């Protein structure tokens, strides 16, 4: 029969071996959990990046399509006609406009003093010439306004197109810069590695198990020597 010390040492050694296996299994479970958390993190980062990137892409696309919509032939024509009308009104003196429209007071104010004392027929003829001159002047002003409305006037087509394209370019560049920053941040997130579980609570227990094995081995050797 084995002595009690040998039996205790053997039991202790077996218990420590079981404990070590349990700890190893726990470490494996923790590593599996860490891996699952890493996968979930990477999936979440990918989804969030895709959503943000798509939103920024849509912002850039909205800037591009908005500019193209404002520069259609129909809207360009409307803008040119509105600018020509604005310039014509701005460049035409009020008195000249009234004379062209036949305002009696405006026509009379343009007559010389001697003409105002003439016969009604002469006054009517003079006022007719004044009105026609005013009408011709308005035509020349309208032609000038038409030309300027295509060029660099305040709301002319050149300035209008430049304003629209510059605004769209700013929106597109801003979205591009933001997308670049988002991509850089996402690359950092992708470089994150899962946690490595490298230690568990069985290191001290392993030493105890070894000591128990030595005790068990020593007891078993004594028992064998006694039986011989």
C-alpha positions as CSV (number, residue, x, y, z in Angstrom):
1,X,0.0,0.0,0.0
2,X,1.1,3.5,-0.6
3,X,1.7,5.8,2.3
4,X,-0.7,8.7,3.0
5,X,1.9,11.3,1.8
6,X,2.2,9.7,-1.6
7,X,-1.6,9.6,-1.9
8,X,-1.9,13.2,-1.0
9,X,0.8,14.3,-3.4
10,X,-0.7,12.3,-6.2
11,X,-4.1,13.7,-5.6
12,X,-2.7,17.2,-5.5
13,X,-0.8,16.7,-8.7
14,X,-4.0,15.5,-10.5
15,X,-6.0,18.4,-9.1
16,X,-3.5,20.9,-10.3
17,X,-3.4,19.4,-13.8
18,X,-7.2,19.6,-13.9
19,X,-7.0,23.2,-12.7
20,X,-4.4,24.1,-15.4
21,X,-6.6,22.6,-18.1
22,X,-9.5,24.6,-16.8
23,X,-7.4,27.8,-16.9
24,X,-6.2,27.1,-20.4
25,X,-9.7,26.6,-21.5
26,X,-10.7,29.9,-19.9
27,X,-7.8,31.6,-21.7
28,X,-9.0,30.1,-25.0
29,X,-12.5,31.4,-24.2
30,X,-11.2,34.8,-23.4
31,X,-9.2,34.9,-26.7
32,X,-12.3,33.8,-28.6
33,X,-14.3,36.6,-27.0
34,X,-11.5,39.1,-27.8
35,X,-11.5,38.0,-31.4
36,X,-15.2,38.3,-31.7
37,X,-15.1,41.8,-30.2
38,X,-12.4,42.7,-32.7
39,X,-14.5,41.4,-35.6
40,X,-17.5,43.4,-34.4
41,X,-15.4,46.5,-34.0
42,X,-14.0,46.2,-37.5
43,X,-17.4,45.6,-38.9
44,X,-18.8,48.6,-37.1
45,X,-15.9,50.8,-38.2
46,X,-16.4,49.7,-41.8
47,X,-20.1,50.4,-41.8
48,X,-19.7,53.8,-40.2
49,X,-17.0,54.7,-42.6
50,X,-19.1,53.6,-45.6
51,X,-22.0,55.6,-44.3
52,X,-20.0,58.8,-43.8
53,X,-18.1,58.4,-47.0
54,X,-21.4,58.0,-49.0
55,X,-22.9,61.1,-47.3
56,X,-19.8,63.1,-48.3
57,X,-19.9,61.7,-51.8
58,X,-23.5,62.8,-52.1
59,X,-22.6,66.3,-50.9
60,X,-20.0,66.6,-53.6
61,X,-22.4,65.2,-56.2
62,X,-25.1,67.7,-55.1
63,X,-22.6,70.5,-55.7
64,X,-21.8,69.2,-59.2
65,X,-25.4,68.6,-60.3
66,X,-26.6,71.9,-58.7
67,X,-24.0,73.8,-60.7
68,X,-25.0,72.0,-63.9
69,X,-28.7,72.7,-63.2
70,X,-28.1,76.4,-62.8
71,X,-26.1,76.5,-66.0
72,X,-28.7,75.0,-68.3
73,X,-29.5,76.9,-71.5
74,X,-33.0,77.9,-70.2
75,X,-31.7,79.3,-66.9
76,X,-28.8,81.0,-68.6
77,X,-31.2,82.7,-71.0
78,X,-33.5,83.8,-68.2
79,X,-30.5,85.2,-66.2
80,X,-29.3,87.1,-69.3
81,X,-32.7,88.6,-70.0
82,X,-33.1,89.7,-66.4
83,X,-29.7,91.2,-66.3
84,X,-30.3,93.1,-69.6
85,X,-33.6,94.5,-68.2
86,X,-31.8,95.5,-65.0
87,X,-29.0,97.3,-66.9
88,X,-31.4,99.0,-69.3
89,X,-33.4,100.4,-66.3
90,X,-30.2,101.3,-64.5
91,X,-28.5,103.1,-67.4
92,X,-31.6,105.0,-68.6
93,X,-32.1,108.4,-66.9
94,X,-35.6,108.8,-65.5
95,X,-36.2,112.0,-67.6
96,X,-35.1,110.2,-70.8
97,X,-37.5,107.3,-70.0
98,X,-40.4,109.8,-69.5
99,X,-39.6,111.6,-72.7
100,X,-39.5,108.3,-74.7
101,X,-42.9,107.5,-73.2
102,X,-44.3,110.8,-74.3
103,X,-44.7,112.5,-70.9
104,X,-45.8,116.1,-71.8
105,X,-44.0,117.6,-68.8
106,X,-40.8,115.8,-69.6
107,X,-41.0,116.8,-73.3
108,X,-41.8,120.5,-72.4
109,X,-38.8,120.7,-70.0
110,X,-36.5,119.7,-72.9
111,X,-37.6,122.5,-75.2
112,X,-35.8,125.8,-75.5
113,X,-37.5,128.9,-74.2
114,X,-38.1,130.2,-77.7
115,X,-39.7,127.0,-78.7
116,X,-42.0,127.0,-75.8
117,X,-43.4,130.4,-77.0
118,X,-44.0,129.1,-80.6
119,X,-47.2,127.9,-82.1
120,X,-48.8,124.7,-81.0
121,X,-48.0,123.1,-84.3
122,X,-44.3,124.0,-83.8
123,X,-44.3,122.9,-80.2
124,X,-45.9,119.6,-81.2
125,X,-43.3,119.0,-83.9
126,X,-40.4,119.9,-81.6
127,X,-41.8,117.6,-78.9
128,X,-42.2,114.8,-81.5
129,X,-38.5,115.2,-82.4
130,X,-37.5,115.1,-78.7
131,X,-39.6,112.0,-78.1
132,X,-38.1,110.2,-81.1
133,X,-34.6,111.2,-80.0
134,X,-35.4,109.8,-76.5
135,X,-36.7,106.6,-78.1
136,X,-33.6,106.2,-80.2
137,X,-31.4,106.8,-77.1
138,X,-33.3,104.1,-75.2
139,X,-32.7,101.7,-78.1
140,X,-29.0,102.3,-77.9
141,X,-29.0,101.9,-74.2
142,X,-30.9,98.7,-74.5
143,X,-28.4,97.4,-77.1
144,X,-25.6,98.3,-74.7
145,X,-27.4,96.6,-71.8
146,X,-27.9,93.5,-74.0
147,X,-24.1,93.3,-74.7
148,X,-23.1,93.8,-71.1
149,X,-25.5,91.2,-69.8
150,X,-23.4,88.5,-71.5
151,X,-20.2,89.7,-70.1
152,X,-18.8,91.0,-66.8
153,X,-21.6,93.1,-65.4
154,X,-22.7,92.5,-61.8
155,X,-25.1,89.7,-62.7
156,X,-23.9,89.1,-66.3
157,X,-23.5,85.5,-67.5
158,X,-19.7,85.5,-67.1
159,X,-19.8,86.6,-63.5
160,X,-22.9,84.4,-62.8
161,X,-21.2,81.3,-64.2
162,X,-18.0,82.0,-62.3
163,X,-19.9,82.4,-59.0
164,X,-21.8,79.2,-59.5
165,X,-18.7,77.2,-60.5
166,X,-16.7,78.6,-57.6
167,X,-19.4,77.7,-55.1
168,X,-19.7,74.2,-56.5
169,X,-15.9,73.8,-56.5
170,X,-15.7,74.8,-52.9
171,X,-18.4,72.2,-51.9
172,X,-16.6,69.5,-53.9
173,X,-13.2,70.3,-52.5
174,X,-14.5,70.4,-48.9
175,X,-16.2,67.0,-49.4
176,X,-13.0,65.6,-50.9
177,X,-10.9,66.9,-48.0
178,X,-13.4,65.4,-45.5
179,X,-13.4,62.1,-47.3
180,X,-9.6,62.0,-47.2
181,X,-9.7,62.6,-43.4
182,X,-12.3,60.0,-42.9
183,X,-10.3,57.5,-44.9
184,X,-7.1,58.2,-42.8
185,X,-9.1,57.7,-39.6
186,X,-10.5,54.4,-41.0
187,X,-7.1,53.2,-41.9
188,X,-6.0,53.7,-38.3
189,X,-9.0,51.7,-37.1
190,X,-8.2,48.9,-39.5
191,X,-4.7,48.7,-38.2
192,X,-6.0,47.9,-34.7
193,X,-5.3,44.2,-33.8
194,X,-7.3,41.9,-31.5
195,X,-6.2,41.6,-27.9
196,X,-3.8,38.7,-27.4
197,X,-4.5,36.7,-24.2
198,X,-1.1,35.4,-23.2
199,X,-1.4,34.8,-19.5
200,X,-3.8,33.0,-17.2
201,X,-3.9,32.2,-13.5
202,X,-2.3,28.8,-13.9
203,X,1.4,29.9,-13.6
204,X,1.5,29.7,-9.8
205,X,-0.7,26.6,-9.9
206,X,1.8,24.9,-12.3
207,X,4.5,25.4,-9.7
208,X,2.3,23.9,-7.0
209,X,1.5,21.0,-9.3
210,X,5.1,20.3,-9.9
211,X,5.8,20.4,-6.2
212,X,2.9,18.0,-5.6
213,X,4.3,15.7,-8.3
214,X,7.6,15.6,-6.6
215,X,6.0,14.8,-3.2
216,X,3.9,12.1,-4.9
217,X,6.9,10.7,-6.6
218,X,9.0,10.7,-3.4
219,X,6.2,9.0,-1.5
220,X,5.7,6.4,-4.2
221,X,9.4,5.7,-4.3
222,X,9.5,5.2,-0.5
223,X,6.6,2.8,-0.7
224,X,8.2,0.8,-3.4
225,X,11.5,0.6,-1.4
226,X,9.7,-0.6,1.7
227,X,8.0,-3.4,-0.2
228,X,11.3,-4.7,-1.5
